[in-house]
């Protein structure tokens, strides 16, 4: 607990910056002090692009791992053996495989905020929902205004990502930010205001009352799992809905 978590290995190079940000974000929920990724060419490309975009004149020096760095322990994860997973109420550590939770009926689905509201998150959300309809109340909250613009301008065939989601029945908001991820006042977009509501959410925390009513239940999952579950109205393994 409260130690730095470093993620490294052959698979890291294939992860997008959004993927890395999600994992680093969730390192805190795992009890870590922070989540660290090596500074590789993809990171350099991302940072340099941001520097040019913002007109930043200051230089930067990447932080490298010390040669004599000592680790408390190492955990090896074989990614080809991972399955879609859900963190069950009321703690992010209460994880189970999505395919084992098909008996849990849902009232609401939510994708957004810092953890699940990035452009690639919504693209994955739309990949499952394209040409389909949600069967429960479903909310989408982009993390930043730039992401709102990207979703409304990036086309997938004849329609934008935003249009695909709206046509699938997702209630989207242009007011980027946290919204119901942190509860907020009763008029907060997507907030759970009734006891007993079960929500599947691509956010980072599911403590009692986190998204509103203290008697509600929140299950954390990936955007793809949230999309599949929004279609069926129960927790669903996204592999049941091959992507478009």
Secondary structure, 3 states (H helix, E strand, C coil): CCCEEEECCCCHHHCCHHHHHHHHHHHHHCCCCEEEECCCHHHHHHHHHHHHHHCCCCCCCCCCCCCCCCCCCCCCCCHHHCCCEEECCCCCCCEEEHHHCCCCECCEEEEEHHHHCCHHHHHHHHHHHCCCCCCCEEEEECCCHHHHHHHHHCEECCEEHHHHHHHCCCEEECCCCCHHHHCCCCCCCCCECCCCCEEEEECCCCCCCCCECCCCEEEECCHHHHHHHHHHCECCCHHHCCCC
